[in-house]
């Protein structure tokens, strides 16, 4: 079962709570494992579309989520800059 299919099963039972951190909805994993984006944030099967937020974390991290989002943004911005140099 992929993360996406699990999310679709659980979504109707999930309360609409603004306190919940939406993570894992665009998991950064290999496509074969149910991932949605690669390590550069590129969405599989698209061109010119990247995701750079907490939704790329495949599991809920422990600790401060904001610092991880900043680190992910730095990594993906480096990938964007590298792609634009080519």
C-alpha positions as CSV (number, residue, x, y, z in Angstrom):
1,X,0.0,0.0,0.0
2,X,1.4,3.4,-0.9
3,X,1.3,6.5,1.3
4,X,-1.1,8.1,-1.2
5,X,-3.6,5.3,-1.1
6,X,-3.4,5.1,2.7
7,X,-4.0,8.9,2.8
8,X,-7.1,8.5,0.5
9,X,-8.5,5.8,2.8
10,X,-7.9,7.8,6.0
11,X,-8.9,11.2,4.6
12,X,-12.7,10.9,5.2
13,X,-12.0,10.1,8.8
14,X,-9.5,12.8,9.4
15,X,-10.8,15.9,11.2
16,X,-10.2,19.2,9.5
17,X,-7.9,20.6,12.2
18,X,-5.6,23.5,11.5
19,X,-3.1,22.3,14.2
20,X,-2.2,19.2,12.3
21,X,1.0,19.3,10.2
22,X,0.2,18.0,6.7
23,X,3.2,15.8,6.0
24,X,3.6,12.8,3.7
25,X,1.1,13.8,1.1
26,X,3.8,14.3,-1.5
27,X,6.4,12.0,-0.1
28,X,10.0,12.2,-1.2
29,X,10.6,8.6,-2.0
30,X,11.4,6.5,-5.0
31,X,8.4,6.2,-7.2
32,X,8.4,2.4,-6.8
33,X,7.8,2.9,-3.1
34,X,4.9,5.3,-3.6
35,X,6.9,8.5,-3.7
36,X,5.6,11.6,-5.4
37,X,8.8,13.7,-5.7
38,X,12.4,12.9,-6.2
39,X,15.4,14.3,-4.2
40,X,15.3,17.5,-6.2
41,X,11.6,18.1,-5.4
42,X,10.5,17.3,-9.0
43,X,7.1,15.7,-9.2
44,X,7.2,12.4,-11.0
45,X,5.5,12.4,-14.4
46,X,5.5,16.2,-14.8
47,X,7.7,18.9,-16.2
48,X,8.5,22.2,-14.4
49,X,6.7,21.3,-11.2
50,X,8.4,21.0,-7.8
51,X,7.2,20.7,-4.3
52,X,9.1,22.2,-1.4
53,X,7.2,22.1,1.9
54,X,6.5,19.7,4.8
55,X,4.4,17.4,2.5
56,X,7.6,15.9,1.1
57,X,8.5,14.2,4.4
58,X,7.4,10.6,4.2
59,X,7.1,10.2,8.0
60,X,6.4,12.6,10.8
61,X,9.8,13.9,12.0
62,X,10.5,14.4,15.7
63,X,11.4,17.9,16.7
64,X,11.0,21.2,15.1
65,X,9.2,20.9,11.7
66,X,10.1,24.4,10.6
67,X,13.9,23.8,10.7
68,X,13.5,20.7,8.5
69,X,11.4,22.7,6.0
70,X,14.1,25.3,5.8
71,X,16.8,22.6,5.3
72,X,14.6,21.0,2.6
73,X,14.1,24.3,0.9
74,X,17.8,24.9,0.8
75,X,18.5,21.5,-0.7
76,X,15.8,21.9,-3.4
77,X,16.8,25.4,-4.2
78,X,20.4,24.1,-4.8
79,X,18.9,21.5,-7.2
80,X,16.9,24.2,-9.0
81,X,20.0,26.3,-9.4
82,X,22.0,23.3,-10.6
83,X,19.3,22.5,-13.2
84,X,19.3,26.1,-14.5
85,X,23.1,26.1,-15.0
86,X,22.8,23.3,-17.5
